[in-house]
Amino acid sequence: MSEFHSVCKVVDVPAGEARMFSLNQMMVGVFNLGGKFFALDNRCPHAGASLAHGLIEHDTVTCRIHHWKFRINDGICLDDGNQCNAGTYPVRIVGDEVQIKI
Ligand code: FES
């Protein structure tokens, strides 16, 4: 059964940045876009590089290895002809904690 788990504090992920956290033996990338938080499966669906270490521009993250670009809010890959989207998780803020549902 999926439920929300605390992964970090709000202050742990500055605006416009991302951090990687371990949760239930999974690596999750937490992104802060202007105070709104999103969570992606941190493994790039192409070859597993860290998306939290990608290049964030506006609402997208570009993997640093082969440069696939993903929309952060829904994980959709924006490269033409690419069907491999990044996994996403629901996020909520409770007090000063970022919680993710997995
Ligand atoms: S590992 Fe991310 S684009 Fe190849």
Residues whose N, C-alpha, C, O or C-beta is under 5 A from the ligand:
A	BS01	FES	C44 H46 A47 G48 A49 C63 I65 H66 H67 W68
